[in-house]
């Protein structure tokens, strides 16, 4: 297996097999004893659809490099968690598989963090489809509400191109915001190319928004992780925030932290993206 460590993969497979509970068998007498912990190799072969001879060579570090199909079968047979599956694929010399879809529920610990930052900064959580999942009280005061009565009402791209609620806050910075938003939607579609929700969103925006069509046809792919936003807020006036975007890759959730500045340091109505590709 060129480029990978056969022994590490073999050791991981032996550990996972030993940790698996053996299947119940009513025909087996209670007094019978297994000579191995966990599953037998034949039982792993039955679970995965892999021949016992090839699986044995994998455990012994003598097999050819496993294909993605073999690794997928092993991950399914061992009922691996997301991090365990990713580890298996890396041991096998493959990139970890993408999530089939973002998780819809925010981790409880992250929700506690949002509440804990109520006195410090606005914080929002979006998923990999650009849907808003959660925000703390300062973010709810700063940002316009989502229209949950429509299908895409929580989606950042839908809000950006069908209303003026967000672009109105940014003033001259709206152009950069729309460029990044169209790019993030393009990235989401490349990550989940068969996602019905995203495909329907793209069709809706293409049909209803000439502005979206203009930005979409540029074909930009922008890496946006840090920025400075200067907002003209109807209640708070002109306010400036340093933005940091952090990812929870296991769930494909994105945490946006708004660190407030005491005063703006430049033109009042712009956004500067510090980590964008032009």
URCORVEN-V744799 format. One record per residue. N is the residue number from 0. RES is the residue in one small letter. PHI is phi as a letter, one per 20 degrees, with the letter a starting at -180 (* if undefined). BURIAL is + if it has 16 or more other ideal C-beta (glycine too) atoms within 10 Angstrom, else -. D_FIRST is the distance of its C-alpha to the first C-alpha in Angstrom with 1 decimal. Layout:
N/RES/PHI/BURIAL/D_FIRST, N/RES/PHI/BURIAL/D_FIRST
This chain:
0/x/*/+/0.0, 1/x/f/-/3.8, 2/x/n/-/6.4, 3/x/c/-/5.9, 4/x/e/-/7.4, 5/x/g/+/6.6, 6/x/f/-/10.3, 7/x/f/-/11.7, 8/x/f/+/10.4, 9/x/f/+/11.7, 10/x/f/-/14.8, 11/x/f/+/15.6, 12/x/f/+/15.5, 13/x/f/-/17.7, 14/x/f/-/20.0, 15/x/f/+/20.5, 16/x/f/+/21.2, 17/x/f/-/23.7, 18/x/e/-/25.4, 19/x/f/+/26.1, 20/x/f/-/29.6, 21/x/f/-/30.0, 22/x/f/-/31.8, 23/x/f/-/35.5, 24/x/b/-/37.0, 25/x/g/-/40.8, 26/x/f/-/40.7, 27/x/e/-/39.2, 28/x/f/-/42.0, 29/x/f/-/42.3, 30/x/e/-/42.3, 31/x/f/-/38.9, 32/x/c/-/36.2, 33/x/e/-/32.4, 34/x/e/-/30.6, 35/x/c/-/27.5, 36/x/f/-/27.6, 37/x/m/+/26.7, 38/x/e/+/25.2, 39/x/e/-/24.3, 40/x/f/+/21.0, 41/x/f/-/23.2, 42/x/f/+/24.7, 43/x/f/+/21.4, 44/x/f/+/20.7, 45/x/f/-/24.2, 46/x/f/+/23.9, 47/x/d/+/20.7, 48/x/m/-/21.2, 49/x/e/+/17.9, 50/x/f/-/18.5, 51/x/f/-/18.8, 52/x/f/-/16.9, 53/x/f/-/13.7, 54/x/f/+/14.4, 55/x/g/+/15.1, 56/x/f/-/11.7, 57/x/f/+/10.2, 58/x/f/+/13.0, 59/x/e/-/12.3, 60/x/m/-/8.7, 61/x/d/-/8.3, 62/x/e/+/7.4, 63/x/f/-/5.5, 64/x/g/-/4.6, 65/x/f/+/8.3, 66/x/f/-/11.0, 67/x/f/-/13.8, 68/x/f/-/16.0, 69/x/f/+/14.1, 70/x/f/+/13.9, 71/x/f/+/17.6, 72/x/f/+/18.6, 73/x/f/+/17.2, 74/x/f/+/19.1, 75/x/f/-/22.1, 76/x/f/+/22.2, 77/x/e/+/22.0, 78/x/l/-/24.5, 79/x/f/+/22.6, 80/x/f/-/24.7, 81/x/g/-/24.0, 82/x/f/-/22.6, 83/x/f/-/20.6, 84/x/f/+/19.1, 85/x/f/+/18.3, 86/x/f/+/16.7, 87/x/g/+/14.4, 88/x/f/+/13.4, 89/x/f/-/12.8, 90/x/f/+/10.6, 91/x/e/+/8.6, 92/x/n/+/8.5, 93/x/c/+/11.7, 94/x/f/-/15.3, 95/x/f/+/17.6, 96/x/f/-/19.8, 97/x/f/-/23.4, 98/x/f/-/26.3, 99/x/f/-/28.3, 100/x/a/+/31.4, 101/x/f/+/32.7, 102/x/f/+/34.3, 103/x/e/-/38.0, 104/x/d/-/39.0, 105/x/f/+/39.0, 106/x/g/-/37.9, 107/x/g/-/41.0, 108/x/f/-/40.2, 109/x/f/+/40.1, 110/x/f/-/43.4, 111/x/f/-/44.9, 112/x/f/-/43.8, 113/x/g/+/45.5, 114/x/f/-/48.7, 115/x/f/-/48.5, 116/x/e/+/48.6, 117/x/g/-/51.7, 118/x/e/-/53.8, 119/x/d/-/51.4, 120/x/a/+/49.8, 121/x/f/+/49.1, 122/x/b/+/45.6, 123/x/c/+/44.1, 124/x/c/+/41.0, 125/x/d/+/39.7, 126/x/e/+/36.8, 127/x/f/+/34.2, 128/x/e/+/36.8, 129/x/m/+/39.4, 130/x/e/+/41.5, 131/x/f/+/43.5, 132/x/d/+/42.7, 133/x/a/+/44.8, 134/x/b/+/46.9, 135/x/e/+/49.2, 136/x/f/-/52.9, 137/x/g/+/53.1, 138/x/f/+/50.7, 139/x/f/-/52.8, 140/x/f/-/55.9, 141/x/e/+/54.3, 142/x/d/+/52.5, 143/x/f/-/54.1, 144/x/f/-/53.7, 145/x/e/+/51.5, 146/x/e/-/53.2, 147/x/f/-/51.7, 148/x/e/-/54.0, 149/x/d/-/51.9, 150/x/g/-/48.4, 151/x/d/+/46.7, 152/x/f/+/49.2, 153/x/e/+/46.6, 154/x/e/+/44.4, 155/x/f/+/44.5, 156/x/f/+/44.1, 157/x/f/+/46.9, 158/x/f/+/49.2, 159/x/f/+/48.5, 160/x/d/+/49.5, 161/x/d/+/52.1, 162/x/c/-/54.2, 163/x/d/-/55.5, 164/x/f/-/55.0, 165/x/e/+/52.0, 166/x/f/+/52.8, 167/x/f/-/56.4, 168/x/f/+/55.2, 169/x/e/+/53.3, 170/x/l/+/56.0, 171/x/f/-/54.8, 172/x/e/+/51.3, 173/x/f/+/51.0, 174/x/f/-/49.5, 175/x/f/+/46.5, 176/x/f/+/46.1, 177/x/f/+/46.1, 178/x/g/+/43.6, 179/x/f/+/41.1, 180/x/f/+/41.8, 181/x/f/+/41.2, 182/x/f/+/38.0, 183/x/f/+/36.8, 184/x/f/+/37.7, 185/x/f/+/35.6, 186/x/f/+/32.6, 187/x/f/+/33.3, 188/x/f/+/33.4, 189/x/f/-/30.1, 190/x/f/+/28.5, 191/x/c/+/30.4, 192/x/f/-/31.2, 193/x/d/-/32.5, 194/x/f/+/34.6, 195/x/f/-/38.1, 196/x/f/-/39.8, 197/x/f/+/38.4, 198/x/f/-/39.1, 199/x/f/-/42.6, 200/x/f/+/43.1, 201/x/g/+/42.1, 202/x/f/-/44.5, 203/x/f/+/47.3, 204/x/f/+/47.0, 205/x/f/-/46.8, 206/x/f/-/50.0, 207/x/e/-/52.0, 208/x/c/+/51.3, 209/x/f/-/52.0, 210/x/f/-/50.9, 211/x/f/+/47.4, 212/x/g/-/47.2, 213/x/f/-/48.0, 214/x/f/+/45.3, 215/x/f/+/42.7, 216/x/f/-/43.3, 217/x/f/-/42.5, 218/x/m/-/38.8, 219/x/f/-/38.2, 220/x/c/-/35.1, 221/x/d/+/36.2, 222/x/e/-/34.4, 223/x/d/+/37.2, 224/x/c/-/36.8, 225/x/c/-/40.0, 226/x/a/+/43.5, 227/x/d/+/47.1, 228/x/d/+/49.3, 229/x/d/+/53.1, 230/x/d/+/54.8, 231/x/d/+/58.3, 232/x/e/-/58.8, 233/x/f/-/62.0, 234/x/d/-/62.5, 235/x/e/-/60.8, 236/x/m/-/61.7, 237/x/e/-/59.4, 238/x/c/+/56.5, 239/x/c/+/53.3, 240/x/c/+/49.9, 241/x/e/+/46.7, 242/x/d/+/43.9, 243/x/c/-/40.4, 244/x/d/+/37.9, 245/x/d/-/35.2, 246/x/d/-/32.6, 247/x/d/+/31.6, 248/x/f/-/28.2, 249/x/f/-/27.9, 250/x/d/+/31.1, 251/x/l/+/31.2, 252/x/d/+/34.6, 253/x/c/+/36.1, 254/x/d/+/38.7, 255/x/d/+/41.3, 256/x/d/+/43.4, 257/x/d/+/46.7, 258/x/e/-/47.9, 259/x/f/-/51.6, 260/x/d/-/53.3, 261/x/f/-/56.9, 262/x/b/-/58.0, 263/x/f/-/56.6, 264/x/c/-/55.9, 265/x/r/-/56.2, 266/x/g/-/57.4, 267/x/f/-/57.9, 268/x/c/+/56.2, 269/x/b/+/52.8, 270/x/c/+/49.2, 271/x/d/-/47.0, 272/x/e/+/43.2, 273/x/e/-/41.6, 274/x/c/-/38.0, 275/x/d/+/38.4, 276/x/e/-/37.3, 277/x/f/-/40.5
